[in-house]
Amino acid sequence: DNIRVLRLGRLLTPATVLHMFDELPYDEKDASAAARFKDRQSQTDGASPSEGGKSGSLTTLPAALRSRAIELLARVPGVLSSYRLLIRLIASVRLRRYQTTDIMLCPNFTPLSFRGKRITTIGDLSTLRFPEHHPASRVVYVNKSIQRAIDESDHILTFSRLMKEDIVETYDVDADQVTVTYLGAHERFRFYPARELESLLERFGLRYKAYFFSNCTLEPRKNLERVLHAYQRYREQVGDEQALPLAMTGHHGWKNDALRALMEPLVDSGHVRFLGYVSSDELARLIAGARASVYLSLYEGFGLPVLEALRCETLALTSAGTSMAEFATPQALLAEPTSVDSISQQLLAIHSRADSELRLRERAAPTATWAHCAQTTFQVM
């Protein structure tokens, strides 16, 4: 009875709208690229798109049309600034009922005025650490919003010790004012025996424990260009007859023209299976069926795909010196994310493992659960 959820609606959040501006396709070129990827995939392995039309393309035409309309509207001078002002006015009216003794828990950095205590979650500082990997409009808005959120918050939640150190050093915040709350994985991310995955893998032209898997947005910070170069080197070393395919899922992202150009011949040849966007249940099963999950992002606040792989008892290859290494070792395999050679050597090592050594038996990251996250957050409150 003491908890109230402030609902502004999906589209009534400035960060969400900017996310839409930045990540949805802007023009017909993206829609045609989606069709090409879809055609290549179906020609390569005969797999049909997943139910609901979510898989097998970079996006759908309705999304492209919506994106185009939003993008054109955003070009009108003053629209975004007016929209943000409107959101703050709506929020201030709805928050007026609360007193100085109340607590507001903000799951992201969107700045909202509040008379009581405010606890804000800051997932990462990627727009500050890697501004070149984001659209310019996002960098300006997000960096200003994070600074304001830190200035106005009584406590900060973040997802890893590495992120806590970064926030404390960057913004000169007292360490006691920042609490680490590891994230968790849904119960659907678990071990699946081969018999439970047969129909799904057959639909995508894959075999149990005979493919590498990558799940992430196609954008620069995810380091996919190096991953693909390393994958090509791995194929050269083991030969095309023995090499395993690389299955990829995820949203098409931004600033990825070079990545798309690199992917095209690999998709054409069938070496890379681009599955597009898949449902949550399909995602869990694809991870569980993989020989290894490959997630070598340059920078993350946490790195949920790595935890999801570990919960599926699937080998996870991830980046040394990052938040993923913090919670995933010793179960995860690590590579230097900026070294193509380091990545390719780990792919070779995974390829050479006996099938009996592929399943992780020891539970990784025991404190990375939603129950622990909730308990820690409640203690802060």
NORRAKA-V788382 format. One record per residue. PSI is psi in degrees with one decimal (999 if undefined). Layout:
psi=PSI
psi=PSI
This chain:
psi=-16.9
psi=5.8
psi=129.2
psi=134.2
psi=120.7
psi=113.8
psi=113.1
psi=-3.3
psi=155.7
psi=-37.4
psi=-1.5
psi=42.6
psi=117.7
psi=-40.7
psi=-37.9
psi=-42.2
psi=-42.9
psi=-38.3
psi=-41.4
psi=-43.9
psi=-42.4
psi=-32.9
psi=-24.5
psi=153.8
psi=144.2
psi=-23.5
psi=179.6
psi=-24.3
psi=-39.7
psi=-37.9
psi=-40.9
psi=-35.8
psi=-40.1
psi=-44.6
psi=-40.0
psi=-44.6
psi=-40.5
psi=-44.7
psi=-44.6
psi=-43.1
psi=-44.8
psi=-34.0
psi=-32.5
psi=-49.7
psi=3.6
psi=7.5
psi=140.9
psi=156.4
psi=156.3
psi=165.5
psi=143.4
psi=0.1
psi=20.4
psi=-25.8
psi=159.5
psi=2.4
psi=159.2
psi=-31.1
psi=178.6
psi=159.2
psi=-44.6
psi=-40.0
psi=-39.1
psi=-42.1
psi=-41.6
psi=-43.7
psi=-42.9
psi=-42.1
psi=-43.1
psi=-41.9
psi=-40.8
psi=-40.4
psi=-38.6
psi=-20.9
psi=-16.6
psi=124.5
psi=131.2
psi=-6.1
psi=-50.4
psi=-45.7
psi=-38.4
psi=-39.0
psi=-45.3
psi=-40.7
psi=-41.5
psi=-42.1
psi=-44.0
psi=-37.1
psi=-43.9
psi=-45.7
psi=-42.3
psi=-36.6
psi=-43.9
psi=-24.0
psi=-6.1
psi=-26.0
psi=-19.3
psi=151.2
psi=176.2
psi=-17.1
psi=-5.2
psi=163.0
psi=133.8
psi=124.0
psi=112.3
psi=115.7
psi=-4.3
psi=-173.4
psi=4.6
psi=120.0
psi=119.4
psi=135.5
psi=137.3
psi=138.0
psi=-23.0
psi=-158.5
psi=143.6
psi=128.1
psi=124.3
psi=137.7
psi=128.4
psi=111.8
psi=-43.0
psi=174.1
psi=38.9
psi=-32.9
psi=-20.2
psi=-40.9
psi=-34.6
psi=61.9
psi=-28.1
psi=-13.4
psi=4.2
psi=154.7
psi=143.7
psi=-39.1
psi=-36.1
psi=-41.7
psi=-49.6
psi=-50.2
psi=-47.7
psi=-44.1
psi=-41.0
psi=-39.9
psi=-40.4
psi=-43.4
psi=-44.7
psi=-41.4
psi=-41.8
psi=-41.2
psi=-34.9
psi=-4.7
psi=148.6
psi=-22.7
psi=150.7
psi=135.2
psi=141.3
psi=174.2
psi=-2.8
psi=159.9
psi=-35.7
psi=-42.0
psi=-37.9
psi=-46.8
psi=-40.3
psi=-43.4
psi=-44.5
psi=-44.8
psi=-37.8
psi=-41.2
psi=8.4
psi=48.5
psi=143.6
psi=132.5
psi=-31.5
psi=-13.3
psi=-3.7
psi=127.9
psi=137.4
psi=126.1
psi=97.3
psi=147.9
psi=179.1
psi=174.0
psi=143.3
psi=153.7
psi=-15.6
psi=-20.6
psi=96.4
psi=175.9
psi=135.5
psi=126.9
psi=162.1
psi=-37.4
psi=-27.0
psi=-10.4
psi=-0.3
psi=-50.5
psi=-40.6
psi=-48.8
psi=-36.4
psi=-38.4
psi=-34.2
psi=3.4
psi=34.5
psi=160.1
psi=148.6
psi=126.0
psi=27.2
psi=36.4
psi=150.8
psi=154.3
psi=135.2
psi=128.9
psi=106.1
psi=164.1
psi=141.8
psi=83.9
psi=161.7
psi=-38.5
psi=-21.8
psi=-7.2
psi=28.2
psi=-26.9
psi=-45.2
psi=-38.9
psi=-43.8
psi=-37.8
psi=-40.7
psi=-38.0
psi=-40.4
psi=-41.3
psi=-40.2
psi=-44.1
psi=-39.7
psi=-34.6
psi=-35.0
psi=-16.3
psi=149.1
psi=-30.3
psi=-32.9
psi=-19.3
psi=142.3
psi=147.2
psi=161.3
psi=114.0
psi=133.3
psi=136.0
psi=158.7
psi=164.6
psi=153.3
psi=-23.2
psi=-142.7
psi=163.9
psi=50.1
psi=26.1
psi=-44.0
psi=-38.5
psi=-43.7
psi=-42.5
psi=-36.0
psi=-34.8
psi=-34.8
psi=-55.1
psi=-30.4
psi=-36.9
psi=-42.8
psi=-40.2
psi=-12.4
psi=-0.6
psi=-37.9
psi=128.8
psi=100.5
psi=112.7
psi=-6.2
psi=-141.5
psi=130.9
psi=162.5
psi=165.3
psi=-41.2
psi=-41.9
psi=-39.4
psi=-47.9
psi=-40.8
psi=-35.1
psi=-38.4
psi=-45.5
psi=-29.5
psi=-10.1
psi=153.4
psi=-37.8
psi=147.6
psi=132.4
psi=112.0
psi=95.7
psi=48.2
psi=147.3
psi=-26.8
psi=130.4
psi=151.9
psi=-32.4
psi=-67.5
psi=59.5
psi=-37.4
psi=-30.0
psi=-45.2
psi=-40.9
psi=-39.3
psi=-44.0
psi=-36.4
psi=-27.2
psi=-0.2
psi=33.3
psi=141.7
psi=139.2
psi=124.7
psi=119.2
psi=-175.0
psi=128.6
psi=148.0
psi=17.5
psi=177.6
psi=-29.4
psi=-42.1
psi=-31.1
psi=-46.8
psi=-18.7
psi=-19.2
psi=148.7
psi=0.4
psi=-36.7
psi=155.1
psi=139.4
psi=144.3
psi=154.7
psi=116.6
psi=-22.5
psi=3.0
psi=111.0
psi=-38.9
psi=-43.0
psi=-42.1
psi=-46.4
psi=-35.5
psi=-37.6
psi=-36.8
psi=-41.1
psi=-42.3
psi=-40.3
psi=-42.1
psi=-38.1
psi=-10.3
psi=144.8
psi=146.7
psi=-31.6
psi=-15.3
psi=10.9
psi=-30.3
psi=129.0
psi=123.6
psi=-32.1
psi=131.2
psi=124.6
psi=153.0
psi=66.3
psi=-23.4
psi=-3.1
psi=75.8
psi=155.5
psi=-31.7
psi=-44.3
psi=-38.7
psi=-45.0
psi=-42.7
psi=-44.7
psi=-41.1
psi=-40.9
psi=-38.8
psi=-37.4
psi=-43.0
psi=999
